[in-house]
Amino acid sequence: MDRKSIVVVCAFALTLLLTAFETVAVAPQAQPRPGRVVEYGSNGPLAVGIKAWPESSQTGTEGNCPLYGKAPLDSTESSSKDGSFTLKIDPKLNTYTVTYCANGYYPRADRDLRASNPFVAPRPVRLYSQGPLDATLVRMEVVNALNNLAYLRSIDSSAFDSALKDLPRSEKVSGAIKDWSGK
């Protein structure tokens, strides 16, 4: 191989190497996080607008949908077929907020979700249609939530209390669960 051919081959190899490096250097770090949205009463799938936000405190509104930062981390719409969706979240973030907004439904914001979780919680997300709130449903949901939390606390109360310690008013939450479970 003559000198000119060697230079051409080296230049070509260098170009490939630099292209590969640039591709790796700008590759997005966000990872897919699946979720699902259903209607509160029927558990039927809903097509709704979904946005992931960097903040935990509300910074404004757009229509009736809350905003949690200047720009969303990602946005999508859930499938009308099964309510499924995927958001891309950078696992290096500590937490993020997700908002769900659709005509005819009350908007929902789920705050302080762990970016390291492999899915968007809760699963499924449930939206309540606009209209009067059913008090029986509210009571049922509160009792279910308290029973679920009391169950988790009964497994290992120290680990449970430790998991809550960085949440606002954690001592009140932990105390309420203790009172509910009677332990």
Stockholm file with secondary structure:
# STOCKHOLM 1.0

chainA/1-183         MDRKSIVVVCAFALTLLLTAFETVAVAPQAQPRPGRVVEYGSNGPLAVGIKAWPESSQTGTEGNCPLYGKAPLDSTESSSKDGSFTLKIDPKLNTYTVTYCANGYYPRADRDLRASNPFVAPRPVRLYSQGPLDATLVRMEVVNALNNLAYLRSIDSSAFDSALKDLPRSEKVSGAIKDWSGK
#=GR chainA/1-183 SS CCHHHHHHHHHHHHHHHHHHHHHHHHCCCCEEEEEEEEETTTCCBCCCEEEEESCSSCCEEETTEEECSSSCSEEEECCTTTCEEEEEECTTSSEEEEEEECTTBCCEEEEEEETTSSSCSSSSEEECBSSCCCHHHHHHHHHHHHHHHHHHHHHCHHHHHHHHTTSTTHHHHHHHHHHHHTC
#=GC SS_cons         CCHHHHHHHHHHHHHHHHHHHHHHHHCCCCEEEEEEEEETTTCCBCCCEEEEESCSSCCEEETTEEECSSSCSEEEECCTTTCEEEEEECTTSSEEEEEEECTTBCCEEEEEEETTSSSCSSSSEEECBSSCCCHHHHHHHHHHHHHHHHHHHHHCHHHHHHHHTTSTTHHHHHHHHHHHHTC
//
